[in-house]
Amino acid sequence: MVKIPIAIVGAGGMGGRHLRALKTLYDSGMSNIELIAICDTRKDNAIRLANLAESMLNSRPLVFTQMEKMKKERPDILAVDITTDSGSHHHVAQMAFNLGYNVLCEKPLSITIKGCNKVIEAWKSSGKVLSVAEQERRDPICRLNKALLDVGVIGDPYSFLLGSARGSRDIIILPWRHNKNSGGIFVDAGVHIVDQMMYYLGDIEEVFATSKIWEPKRYKGKKIGVSNFYDHWVKEIPDEIDATSEDMVISTLKFKNGAVGQWTSFFAAHGEPLEYGMIYGSKGSLEPAKQRRGNPLTITLDNGEIITGDQVLELVPDFHLDELTSRLFGSDRLGSYDAPFEDADKFLVALEYYELGQCIADGVKPEVDAYVGRKDLAVCNAALESSILGRSVTIKEIENEETSVYESSINEHWKI
Ligand SMILES: NC(=O)c1ccc[n+]([C@@H]2O[C@H](COP(=O)([O-])OP(=O)(O)OC[C@H]3O[C@@H](n4cnc5c(N)ncnc54)[C@H](O)[C@@H]3O)[C@@H](O)[C@H]2O)c1
């Protein structure tokens, strides 16, 4: 199989997770990607990831601090995997296209729509591949959620009720997730949630929302985040920071198909954490399985029948996972799985890498392309815009930059 030479650009927490995914792809017997270099403006981070890569992949990637230099010294590298922090994506992605790279860009594509539109312009004139690294929908149980909705198991969708409440006043992962100019935690987590909602029910057209910053000061907590992926940087986190990005957004969403959603995203909740999700249709409800947990989903029908676990597979006899997903998770038809979060995480990112290789080598279209990536952000930004304007906001207005009060200060900050 042809192996596409790539570089990871951004050697922080997610850069490390992408490296684990590459190792998974290498070991799968279906690898179509080869890591040649790591580039990070922080040389210590780049060296650290290169050391890890050497121990995991038995071959040491080169280290760079500038993409331009990397391009000059290794013109054979065909693609960059951008895992820099979100506020830099518009800049790094545009530079990558100008240098002639294909791009896999971590979500969000940019933290502003203007930034997304600039990246889209650069991508279009480059003729290269742009794939947005949105992995959650690739989870086998999320694929199953979608297949069941598509065959109409719960009838016509009426409503999607979804929410989570947690966070207190702790710094969530790293300080940049509380800074409006870097993409706050609402956008950081929200694009994933929006992507799933639209994957299941189709496009969202209009949003009405209220947002708040309840905790303008955040403090270093005992635990800083996802698994142990960020342990290396714990000592760099200050004891206290100012938070300038929203920690609560409550939204009403109108889907194009007529369904209505209610989405609560609350990162300053004290006391008991809460997480819920339910899709209601004309014949019953589907409690979608959460990604990377492996738990079964549950369907409840009007006649009182409750269908869960492997039983739901009988409702979708034609449902099959693709070859690499089946290899990694162990079957092409799964009602649940018991891989730990860390393993599921690397399997899903490995799928993104594999698709990138297929896009470059075989002209396959990325599942989460520039327009899907932009729409995921547009729904989040529409909620923030709506809260400022005190009216509902359409996704079309946001994508066309007809209203951009919320993001204007971010665009000014980054000179977008
Ligand atoms: N898909 C997911 O599940 C998921 C999970 C976590 C993070 N992410 C995304 O991954 C991205 C990175 O997040 P993180 O938590 O790893 O951040 P991080 O702060 O841990 O790492 C970012 C790295 O990028 C480097 N960097 C910044 N600007 C750069 C530039 N111009 N050129 C080269 N390197 C640069 C930094 O020095 C740092 O090493 C974010 O966009 C985030 O939203 C996605």
PDBQT file of the ligand as one rigid body, heavy atoms in Angstrom, charges set to zero:
ROOT
HETATM    1  N1  LIG A 501     -10.792  15.875  18.582  1.00  0.00    +0.000 N 
HETATM    2  C1  LIG A 501     -10.641  15.867  19.901  1.00  0.00    +0.000 C 
HETATM    3  O1  LIG A 501     -11.188  15.040  20.610  1.00  0.00    +0.000 OA
HETATM    4  C2  LIG A 501      -9.742  16.885  20.520  1.00  0.00    +0.000 A 
HETATM    5  C3  LIG A 501      -9.342  16.762  21.835  1.00  0.00    +0.000 A 
HETATM    6  C4  LIG A 501      -8.442  17.696  22.353  1.00  0.00    +0.000 A 
HETATM    7  C5  LIG A 501      -8.010  18.731  21.557  1.00  0.00    +0.000 A 
HETATM    8  N2  LIG A 501      -8.461  18.842  20.291  1.00  0.00    +0.000 N 
HETATM    9  C6  LIG A 501      -8.037  19.950  19.442  1.00  0.00    +0.000 C 
HETATM   10  O2  LIG A 501      -6.657  19.805  19.158  1.00  0.00    +0.000 OA
HETATM   11  C7  LIG A 501      -6.047  21.087  19.105  1.00  0.00    +0.000 C 
HETATM   12  C8  LIG A 501      -4.857  21.088  20.047  1.00  0.00    +0.000 C 
HETATM   13  O3  LIG A 501      -5.321  20.971  21.360  1.00  0.00    +0.000 OA
HETATM   14  P1  LIG A 501      -4.329  20.550  22.530  1.00  0.00    +0.000 P 
HETATM   15  O4  LIG A 501      -5.174  20.301  23.702  1.00  0.00    +0.000 OA
HETATM   16  O5  LIG A 501      -3.393  19.531  22.050  1.00  0.00    +0.000 OA
HETATM   17  O6  LIG A 501      -3.524  21.919  22.725  1.00  0.00    +0.000 OA
HETATM   18  P2  LIG A 501      -2.100  22.087  23.404  1.00  0.00    +0.000 P 
HETATM   19  O7  LIG A 501      -2.045  23.469  23.892  1.00  0.00    +0.000 OA
HETATM   20  O8  LIG A 501      -1.826  20.953  24.332  1.00  0.00    +0.000 OA
HETATM   21  O9  LIG A 501      -1.054  21.908  22.181  1.00  0.00    +0.000 OA
HETATM   22  C9  LIG A 501      -0.933  22.829  21.143  1.00  0.00    +0.000 C 
HETATM   23  C10 LIG A 501       0.474  22.747  20.575  1.00  0.00    +0.000 C 
HETATM   24  O10 LIG A 501       0.517  23.524  19.376  1.00  0.00    +0.000 OA
HETATM   25  C11 LIG A 501       1.729  24.290  19.385  1.00  0.00    +0.000 C 
HETATM   26  N3  LIG A 501       1.572  25.448  18.499  1.00  0.00    +0.000 N 
HETATM   27  C12 LIG A 501       0.815  26.564  18.711  1.00  0.00    +0.000 A 
HETATM   28  N4  LIG A 501       0.872  27.383  17.630  1.00  0.00    +0.000 NA
HETATM   29  C13 LIG A 501       1.659  26.740  16.715  1.00  0.00    +0.000 A 
HETATM   30  C14 LIG A 501       2.073  27.072  15.395  1.00  0.00    +0.000 A 
HETATM   31  N5  LIG A 501       1.709  28.207  14.811  1.00  0.00    +0.000 N 
HETATM   32  N6  LIG A 501       2.870  26.186  14.734  1.00  0.00    +0.000 NA
HETATM   33  C15 LIG A 501       3.264  25.032  15.320  1.00  0.00    +0.000 A 
HETATM   34  N7  LIG A 501       2.900  24.683  16.578  1.00  0.00    +0.000 NA
HETATM   35  C16 LIG A 501       2.111  25.526  17.264  1.00  0.00    +0.000 A 
HETATM   36  C17 LIG A 501       1.952  24.628  20.847  1.00  0.00    +0.000 C 
HETATM   37  O11 LIG A 501       3.301  24.988  21.101  1.00  0.00    +0.000 OA
HETATM   38  C18 LIG A 501       1.553  23.312  21.514  1.00  0.00    +0.000 C 
HETATM   39  O12 LIG A 501       2.646  22.428  21.600  1.00  0.00    +0.000 OA
HETATM   40  C19 LIG A 501      -7.126  22.105  19.452  1.00  0.00    +0.000 C 
HETATM   41  O13 LIG A 501      -7.625  22.666  18.285  1.00  0.00    +0.000 OA
HETATM   42  C20 LIG A 501      -8.190  21.294  20.139  1.00  0.00    +0.000 C 
HETATM   43  O14 LIG A 501      -9.495  21.799  19.934  1.00  0.00    +0.000 OA
HETATM   44  C21 LIG A 501      -9.294  17.932  19.753  1.00  0.00    +0.000 A 
ENDROOT
TORSDOF 0
